[in-house]
Amino acid sequence: MDKRPIEDIFNECYEKMLAGMPAEEIIRQYPNHAKELKELLGVAQSVSHTPPVRVSDQKLFSCLIKVGEEIQRQKERSLSSKLNRLFVFASPAWARGFALTLVIVFAAWGTVNASANSLPGSPLYLVKLLGEKASYFLTVNPQGQLELKITFSERRSKELVKEFNKTGHVDIQTLKRMLNEAGDSLNEVAKLPVKGQKIYLVQLKYLNDYQKDVLQDLQSRAPQVQKAKLEQAITICNQRCRWLQMACDRGCVTSMRGCPCPLPSKNI
């Protein structure tokens, strides 16, 4: 049984749908979440064909906040709980789907995201992640997508530190997202013209060194039970550091092998 958060599973499914895989086939791959995914993918599919709607920024901010609070409340309820008074949704999936609709419209306007400063566990954090996903898929050029991935990974690093300073524990899901987004960035470099790769390789090396420093600092302060997880993450950063140094020396990643981009499932 897939024990990942539903938002991570949905993100994975949404990427498959954008790649051309039929929604029915995607849902069959996740039988334990079939009902929620059917609703979410249906909403996401319909949103992609929906023309922009004119709504005031003030009302949209208010809706986003209410949606985030509703998602958090529905997470804390049992499956037999009554329908919410704020939104008449049959399941939490509809609340998430509605949030996705607002986020895509919100991202298309280019206005400031109301959830920008939210942290894992807060009502607006899911809205923040969905907003990032929408921004990524609304960006058509490879350079822009790469820059977003780098920004998102750096953002996860800062969230990791803020959440630790607040709770005294490392949020493992945020740690995974940080490493995955950095790994995605390494993969994206290869899509760029060879002449334009070096500047991004240097930027990624800086990001990797920064994240390694963050992890080493957290490891020195984290509870003993979490030190092993952090050590695994530091090892991944060390592997990427060596690969990036070789890539920087070459000035490109063409014909290079052994990129430690994917996060091994057995790790973290």
PAZA-805113 format. One record per residue (C-alpha): residue in one letter; x, y, z. Coordinates in Angstrom, 2 decimals. Each point is the difference from the previous one (the first is absolute). Layout:
<atoms>
<res = A	c1 = X	c2 = Y	c3 = Z>
...
</atoms>
This chain:
<atoms>
<res = M	c1 = 0.00	c2 = 0.00	c3 = 0.00>
<res = D	c1 = 1.32	c2 = 3.44	c3 = -1.00>
<res = K	c1 = 0.34	c2 = 1.98	c3 = 3.25>
<res = R	c1 = 1.12	c2 = 3.27	c3 = -1.58>
<res = P	c1 = -2.10	c2 = 3.16	c3 = 0.53>
<res = I	c1 = -2.86	c2 = 0.24	c3 = -2.51>
<res = E	c1 = 1.42	c2 = 3.27	c3 = -1.38>
<res = D	c1 = 3.23	c2 = -1.78	c3 = -0.99>
<res = I	c1 = -1.93	c2 = -2.82	c3 = -1.65>
<res = F	c1 = -2.21	c2 = 2.50	c3 = -1.83>
<res = N	c1 = 3.03	c2 = 1.97	c3 = -1.23>
<res = E	c1 = 1.45	c2 = -3.22	c3 = -1.44>
<res = C	c1 = -3.30	c2 = -0.90	c3 = -1.66>
<res = Y	c1 = -0.46	c2 = 3.50	c3 = -1.38>
<res = E	c1 = 3.40	c2 = -0.14	c3 = -1.68>
<res = K	c1 = -0.95	c2 = -3.33	c3 = -1.59>
<res = M	c1 = -3.26	c2 = 1.49	c3 = -1.25>
<res = L	c1 = 1.84	c2 = 2.98	c3 = -1.53>
<res = A	c1 = 2.35	c2 = -2.47	c3 = -1.69>
<res = G	c1 = -3.01	c2 = -1.52	c3 = -1.78>
<res = M	c1 = -0.94	c2 = -2.99	c3 = 2.15>
<res = P	c1 = -3.80	c2 = -0.50	c3 = 0.24>
<res = A	c1 = -1.46	c2 = 0.81	c3 = 3.42>
<res = E	c1 = -1.63	c2 = -3.44	c3 = 0.28>
<res = E	c1 = 3.34	c2 = -1.74	c3 = -0.46>
<res = I	c1 = 1.67	c2 = 2.26	c3 = 2.59>
<res = I	c1 = -2.73	c2 = -0.67	c3 = 2.57>
<res = R	c1 = 0.38	c2 = -3.78	c3 = -0.43>
<res = Q	c1 = 3.63	c2 = 0.35	c3 = 1.15>
<res = Y	c1 = -1.15	c2 = 1.39	c3 = 3.36>
<res = P	c1 = -2.96	c2 = -2.18	c3 = 1.09>
<res = N	c1 = 0.12	c2 = 1.17	c3 = 3.63>
<res = H	c1 = -0.56	c2 = 3.62	c3 = -1.05>
<res = A	c1 = -2.23	c2 = -0.60	c3 = -3.03>
<res = K	c1 = -2.98	c2 = 2.03	c3 = 1.22>
<res = E	c1 = 1.97	c2 = 3.10	c3 = 0.97>
<res = L	c1 = 2.19	c2 = -0.10	c3 = -3.11>
<res = K	c1 = -3.00	c2 = -0.37	c3 = -2.30>
<res = E	c1 = -1.48	c2 = 3.19	c3 = 1.43>
<res = L	c1 = 3.27	c2 = 1.93	c3 = 0.07>
<res = L	c1 = 1.09	c2 = -0.95	c3 = -3.53>
<res = G	c1 = -3.47	c2 = 0.76	c3 = -1.29>
<res = V	c1 = 0.14	c2 = 3.50	c3 = 1.48>
<res = A	c1 = 3.57	c2 = 0.55	c3 = -1.24>
<res = Q	c1 = -0.98	c2 = -1.11	c3 = -3.51>
<res = S	c1 = -2.99	c2 = 2.32	c3 = -0.13>
<res = V	c1 = 2.01	c2 = 2.92	c3 = 1.39>
<res = S	c1 = 2.51	c2 = -0.23	c3 = -2.84>
<res = H	c1 = -2.80	c2 = 0.84	c3 = -2.45>
<res = T	c1 = -1.62	c2 = 2.72	c3 = 2.11>
<res = P	c1 = 0.33	c2 = 3.64	c3 = -1.20>
<res = P	c1 = 1.29	c2 = 2.58	c3 = 2.51>
<res = V	c1 = -2.57	c2 = 1.41	c3 = 2.41>
<res = R	c1 = 0.04	c2 = 3.59	c3 = 1.20>
<res = V	c1 = -0.02	c2 = 0.02	c3 = 3.80>
<res = S	c1 = 1.37	c2 = 2.63	c3 = 2.34>
<res = D	c1 = 3.32	c2 = -0.77	c3 = 1.69>
<res = Q	c1 = -1.52	c2 = 0.65	c3 = 3.41>
<res = K	c1 = -2.72	c2 = -2.63	c3 = -0.50>
<res = L	c1 = 2.53	c2 = -2.50	c3 = -1.36>
<res = F	c1 = 2.29	c2 = 0.44	c3 = 3.02>
<res = S	c1 = -3.01	c2 = -0.61	c3 = 2.25>
<res = C	c1 = -0.99	c2 = -3.16	c3 = -1.92>
<res = L	c1 = 3.53	c2 = -1.40	c3 = 0.12>
<res = I	c1 = 0.19	c2 = 0.44	c3 = 3.74>
<res = K	c1 = -3.40	c2 = -1.64	c3 = 0.50>
<res = V	c1 = 0.91	c2 = -2.91	c3 = -2.28>
<res = G	c1 = 3.26	c2 = -0.60	c3 = 1.85>
<res = E	c1 = -1.77	c2 = 0.02	c3 = 3.35>
<res = E	c1 = -2.66	c2 = -2.38	c3 = -1.34>
<res = I	c1 = 2.60	c2 = -2.48	c3 = -1.28>
<res = Q	c1 = 1.66	c2 = -0.05	c3 = 3.41>
<res = R	c1 = -3.33	c2 = -0.57	c3 = 1.78>
<res = Q	c1 = -1.00	c2 = -2.82	c3 = -2.33>
<res = K	c1 = 3.36	c2 = -1.71	c3 = 0.53>
<res = E	c1 = -0.74	c2 = -0.12	c3 = 3.73>
<res = R	c1 = -3.47	c2 = -1.48	c3 = -0.39>
<res = S	c1 = -1.00	c2 = -3.63	c3 = -0.40>
<res = L	c1 = -1.43	c2 = -1.27	c3 = -3.30>
<res = S	c1 = -3.45	c2 = -0.07	c3 = 1.59>
<res = S	c1 = -0.01	c2 = 3.69	c3 = 0.89>
<res = K	c1 = -2.76	c2 = 2.25	c3 = -1.27>
<res = L	c1 = 0.38	c2 = 2.26	c3 = -3.00>
<res = N	c1 = 1.66	c2 = 3.29	c3 = 0.69>
<res = R	c1 = -2.14	c2 = 3.12	c3 = 0.42>
<res = L	c1 = 2.41	c2 = 2.21	c3 = -1.88>
<res = F	c1 = 0.31	c2 = -2.04	c3 = -3.23>
<res = V	c1 = -2.41	c2 = -2.68	c3 = -1.14>
<res = F	c1 = 2.62	c2 = -2.55	c3 = -1.09>
<res = A	c1 = -0.57	c2 = -3.74	c3 = 0.17>
<res = S	c1 = 3.59	c2 = -0.68	c3 = 1.06>
<res = P	c1 = 3.28	c2 = 1.76	c3 = 0.79>
<res = A	c1 = 0.97	c2 = -0.62	c3 = -3.63>
<res = W	c1 = -2.57	c2 = 2.57	c3 = -1.13>
<res = A	c1 = 1.46	c2 = 2.56	c3 = 2.37>
<res = R	c1 = 3.44	c2 = -0.70	c3 = -1.45>
<res = G	c1 = -1.38	c2 = 0.15	c3 = -3.52>
<res = F	c1 = -1.62	c2 = 3.36	c3 = 0.68>
<res = A	c1 = 3.28	c2 = 1.25	c3 = 1.46>
<res = L	c1 = 1.76	c2 = -1.11	c3 = -3.19>
<res = T	c1 = -2.51	c2 = 1.93	c3 = -2.10>
<res = L	c1 = 0.63	c2 = 3.18	c3 = 1.98>
<res = V	c1 = 3.76	c2 = -0.46	c3 = -0.03>
<res = I	c1 = 0.19	c2 = -0.40	c3 = -3.78>
<res = V	c1 = -2.05	c2 = 3.16	c3 = -0.51>
<res = F	c1 = 2.05	c2 = 1.69	c3 = 2.70>
<res = A	c1 = 3.32	c2 = -1.00	c3 = -1.60>
<res = A	c1 = -1.18	c2 = 1.09	c3 = -3.44>
<res = W	c1 = -0.60	c2 = 3.52	c3 = 1.32>
<res = G	c1 = 3.54	c2 = 0.19	c3 = 1.34>
<res = T	c1 = -1.15	c2 = 1.50	c3 = 3.31>
<res = V	c1 = 1.69	c2 = -0.65	c3 = 3.37>
<res = N	c1 = -0.90	c2 = -3.41	c3 = 1.44>
<res = A	c1 = -1.82	c2 = 0.31	c3 = 3.31>
<res = S	c1 = 1.58	c2 = -3.24	c3 = 1.21>
<res = A	c1 = 3.61	c2 = 0.99	c3 = -0.75>
<res = N	c1 = 1.13	c2 = -0.04	c3 = 3.65>
<res = S	c1 = -1.92	c2 = -3.11	c3 = 1.08>
<res = L	c1 = 1.85	c2 = -2.99	c3 = 1.50>
<res = P	c1 = -0.72	c2 = -3.76	c3 = -0.06>
<res = G	c1 = -3.10	c2 = -0.78	c3 = 2.05>
<res = S	c1 = -1.58	c2 = 3.43	c3 = -0.41>
<res = P	c1 = -3.36	c2 = 0.35	c3 = -1.81>
<res = L	c1 = 1.46	c2 = 1.81	c3 = -3.03>
<res = Y	c1 = 3.05	c2 = -2.21	c3 = -0.56>
<res = L	c1 = -1.78	c2 = -2.32	c3 = -2.45>
<res = V	c1 = -1.20	c2 = 3.07	c3 = -1.92>
<res = K	c1 = 3.62	c2 = 1.17	c3 = -0.12>
<res = L	c1 = 1.20	c2 = -3.33	c3 = -1.46>
<res = L	c1 = -2.80	c2 = -0.10	c3 = -2.56>
<res = G	c1 = 0.78	c2 = 3.60	c3 = -0.95>
<res = E	c1 = 3.60	c2 = -0.98	c3 = -0.68>
<res = K	c1 = -1.14	c2 = -2.95	c3 = -2.10>
<res = A	c1 = -2.29	c2 = 2.26	c3 = -2.01>
<res = S	c1 = 2.79	c2 = 2.56	c3 = -0.52>
<res = Y	c1 = 2.32	c2 = -2.74	c3 = -1.25>
<res = F	c1 = -2.43	c2 = -1.36	c3 = -2.57>
<res = L	c1 = -0.97	c2 = 3.50	c3 = -1.15>
<res = T	c1 = 3.69	c2 = 0.66	c3 = -0.79>
<res = V	c1 = 0.77	c2 = -1.27	c3 = -3.49>
<res = N	c1 = 3.74	c2 = 0.55	c3 = -0.47>
<res = P	c1 = 2.57	c2 = -2.39	c3 = 1.56>
<res = Q	c1 = 2.06	c2 = 2.80	c3 = 1.56>
<res = G	c1 = -3.03	c2 = 1.34	c3 = 1.82>
<res = Q	c1 = -1.00	c2 = -3.44	c3 = 1.25>
<res = L	c1 = 3.54	c2 = -0.66	c3 = 1.24>
<res = E	c1 = 0.13	c2 = 3.32	c3 = 1.84>
<res = L	c1 = -3.33	c2 = -0.80	c3 = 1.67>
<res = K	c1 = 1.25	c2 = -3.43	c3 = 1.14>
<res = I	c1 = 3.08	c2 = 1.63	c3 = 1.51>
<res = T	c1 = -2.18	c2 = 2.60	c3 = 1.72>
<res = F	c1 = -2.35	c2 = -2.66	c3 = 1.39>
<res = S	c1 = 2.86	c2 = -2.12	c3 = 1.33>
<res = E	c1 = 1.61	c2 = 3.00	c3 = 1.69>
<res = R	c1 = -3.41	c2 = 0.88	c3 = 1.44>
<res = R	c1 = -0.31	c2 = -3.50	c3 = 1.51>
<res = S	c1 = 3.43	c2 = 0.50	c3 = 1.62>
<res = K	c1 = -1.19	c2 = 3.13	c3 = 1.76>
<res = E	c1 = -3.27	c2 = -1.66	c3 = 1.03>
<res = L	c1 = 2.01	c2 = -2.89	c3 = 1.44>
<res = V	c1 = 1.98	c2 = 2.35	c3 = 2.23>
<res = K	c1 = -3.04	c2 = 2.08	c3 = 1.04>
<res = E	c1 = -2.03	c2 = -3.10	c3 = 0.85>
<res = F	c1 = 2.91	c2 = -1.45	c3 = 2.01>
<res = N	c1 = 0.48	c2 = 3.24	c3 = 1.93>
<res = K	c1 = -3.72	c2 = -0.05	c3 = 0.76>
<res = T	c1 = -0.45	c2 = -3.68	c3 = 0.97>
<res = G	c1 = 3.47	c2 = -1.41	c3 = 0.69>
<res = H	c1 = -0.57	c2 = -2.76	c3 = -2.59>
<res = V	c1 = 0.89	c2 = -0.38	c3 = -3.68>
<res = D	c1 = -3.02	c2 = -0.29	c3 = -2.29>
<res = I	c1 = 0.95	c2 = -3.06	c3 = -2.08>
<res = Q	c1 = -2.51	c2 = 0.71	c3 = -2.78>
<res = T	c1 = 1.48	c2 = 3.48	c3 = -0.49>
<res = L	c1 = 3.49	c2 = -1.52	c3 = 0.01>
<res = K	c1 = -1.03	c2 = -2.42	c3 = -2.75>
<res = R	c1 = -1.58	c2 = 2.76	c3 = -2.05>
<res = M	c1 = 3.16	c2 = 2.11	c3 = 0.32>
<res = L	c1 = 2.22	c2 = -2.82	c3 = -1.26>
<res = N	c1 = -2.43	c2 = -1.06	c3 = -2.73>
<res = E	c1 = -0.37	c2 = 3.52	c3 = -1.37>
<res = A	c1 = 3.78	c2 = 0.46	c3 = -0.01>
<res = G	c1 = 0.33	c2 = -3.36	c3 = -1.79>
<res = D	c1 = -2.60	c2 = 1.09	c3 = -2.56>
<res = S	c1 = 2.09	c2 = 3.11	c3 = -0.60>
<res = L	c1 = 3.05	c2 = -2.13	c3 = -0.82>
<res = N	c1 = -2.07	c2 = -1.91	c3 = -2.55>
<res = E	c1 = -1.39	c2 = 3.20	c3 = -1.54>
<res = V	c1 = 3.48	c2 = 1.39	c3 = -0.76>
<res = A	c1 = 0.50	c2 = -2.67	c3 = -2.68>
<res = K	c1 = -3.01	c2 = 1.41	c3 = -1.91>
<res = L	c1 = 1.75	c2 = 3.35	c3 = -0.52>
<res = P	c1 = 2.32	c2 = 0.92	c3 = -2.90>
<res = V	c1 = 3.57	c2 = -1.01	c3 = 0.85>
<res = K	c1 = 1.22	c2 = 3.62	c3 = -0.05>
<res = G	c1 = -2.55	c2 = 1.02	c3 = 2.61>
<res = Q	c1 = 0.61	c2 = -2.81	c3 = 2.50>
<res = K	c1 = 3.03	c2 = 1.20	c3 = 1.92>
<res = I	c1 = -1.63	c2 = 2.99	c3 = 1.69>
<res = Y	c1 = -2.75	c2 = -2.26	c3 = 1.37>
<res = L	c1 = 2.50	c2 = -2.68	c3 = 1.05>
<res = V	c1 = 1.82	c2 = 2.59	c3 = 2.11>
<res = Q	c1 = -3.33	c2 = 1.11	c3 = 1.49>
<res = L	c1 = -0.93	c2 = -3.62	c3 = 0.79>
<res = K	c1 = 3.37	c2 = -0.61	c3 = 1.61>
<res = Y	c1 = -0.57	c2 = 3.02	c3 = 2.24>
<res = L	c1 = -3.49	c2 = -1.29	c3 = 0.86>
<res = N	c1 = 1.33	c2 = -3.47	c3 = 0.80>
<res = D	c1 = 2.79	c2 = 1.39	c3 = 2.21>
<res = Y	c1 = -2.51	c2 = 2.20	c3 = 1.81>
<res = Q	c1 = -2.36	c2 = -2.92	c3 = 0.60>
<res = K	c1 = 2.86	c2 = -2.15	c3 = 1.26>
<res = D	c1 = 0.90	c2 = 2.74	c3 = 2.53>
<res = V	c1 = -3.64	c2 = 0.21	c3 = 1.09>
<res = L	c1 = -0.21	c2 = -3.76	c3 = 0.50>
<res = Q	c1 = 3.26	c2 = -0.17	c3 = 1.95>
<res = D	c1 = -1.21	c2 = 2.78	c3 = 2.30>
<res = L	c1 = -3.34	c2 = -1.77	c3 = 0.54>
<res = Q	c1 = 1.78	c2 = -3.31	c3 = 0.64>
<res = S	c1 = 2.01	c2 = 1.59	c3 = 2.81>
<res = R	c1 = -3.23	c2 = 1.14	c3 = 1.71>
<res = A	c1 = -2.56	c2 = -2.64	c3 = -0.98>
<res = P	c1 = -1.32	c2 = -2.76	c3 = 2.28>
<res = Q	c1 = 2.08	c2 = -3.19	c3 = -0.13>
<res = V	c1 = -2.79	c2 = -1.90	c3 = -1.74>
<res = Q	c1 = 0.21	c2 = 2.36	c3 = -3.03>
<res = K	c1 = 3.79	c2 = 0.18	c3 = -0.36>
<res = A	c1 = 0.19	c2 = -3.08	c3 = -2.24>
<res = K	c1 = -2.53	c2 = 1.49	c3 = -2.46>
<res = L	c1 = 2.01	c2 = 3.19	c3 = -0.16>
<res = E	c1 = 3.21	c2 = -1.95	c3 = -0.53>
<res = Q	c1 = -1.60	c2 = -1.71	c3 = -3.02>
<res = A	c1 = -1.02	c2 = 3.38	c3 = -1.38>
<res = I	c1 = 3.53	c2 = 1.37	c3 = 0.49>
<res = T	c1 = 1.41	c2 = -3.02	c3 = -1.85>
<res = I	c1 = -2.27	c2 = 0.79	c3 = -2.96>
<res = C	c1 = 1.23	c2 = 3.61	c3 = 0.04>
<res = N	c1 = 3.61	c2 = -1.23	c3 = 0.01>
<res = Q	c1 = -0.69	c2 = -2.20	c3 = -3.04>
<res = R	c1 = -1.60	c2 = 2.89	c3 = -1.82>
<res = C	c1 = 2.88	c2 = 2.31	c3 = 0.96>
<res = R	c1 = 2.54	c2 = -2.31	c3 = -1.68>
<res = W	c1 = -2.15	c2 = -0.34	c3 = -3.12>
<res = L	c1 = -0.61	c2 = 3.74	c3 = -0.22>
<res = Q	c1 = 3.69	c2 = 0.78	c3 = 0.39>
<res = M	c1 = 0.81	c2 = -2.26	c3 = -2.96>
<res = A	c1 = -2.82	c2 = 1.56	c3 = -2.01>
<res = C	c1 = 1.21	c2 = 3.52	c3 = 0.82>
<res = D	c1 = 3.54	c2 = -0.93	c3 = -1.07>
<res = R	c1 = -1.37	c2 = -1.23	c3 = -3.33>
<res = G	c1 = -2.38	c2 = 2.90	c3 = -0.34>
<res = C	c1 = -2.94	c2 = -2.25	c3 = -0.90>
<res = V	c1 = -1.67	c2 = -3.33	c3 = 0.83>
<res = T	c1 = 0.01	c2 = -1.44	c3 = -3.53>
<res = S	c1 = 1.07	c2 = -3.67	c3 = -0.02>
<res = M	c1 = 0.50	c2 = 0.00	c3 = 3.78>
<res = R	c1 = -1.28	c2 = -3.04	c3 = 1.84>
<res = G	c1 = -0.89	c2 = -0.88	c3 = 3.56>
<res = C	c1 = -1.99	c2 = 3.10	c3 = 0.86>
<res = P	c1 = -1.24	c2 = -0.44	c3 = 3.60>
<res = C	c1 = -3.25	c2 = 1.76	c3 = -0.89>
<res = P	c1 = -2.77	c2 = -2.38	c3 = 1.15>
<res = L	c1 = -0.47	c2 = -0.42	c3 = 3.73>
<res = P	c1 = 0.44	c2 = -3.74	c3 = 0.75>
<res = S	c1 = -3.21	c2 = -1.37	c3 = 1.47>
<res = K	c1 = 1.92	c2 = -1.88	c3 = 2.69>
<res = N	c1 = 1.52	c2 = 3.24	c3 = 1.24>
<res = I	c1 = -1.61	c2 = 2.72	c3 = 2.13>
</atoms>
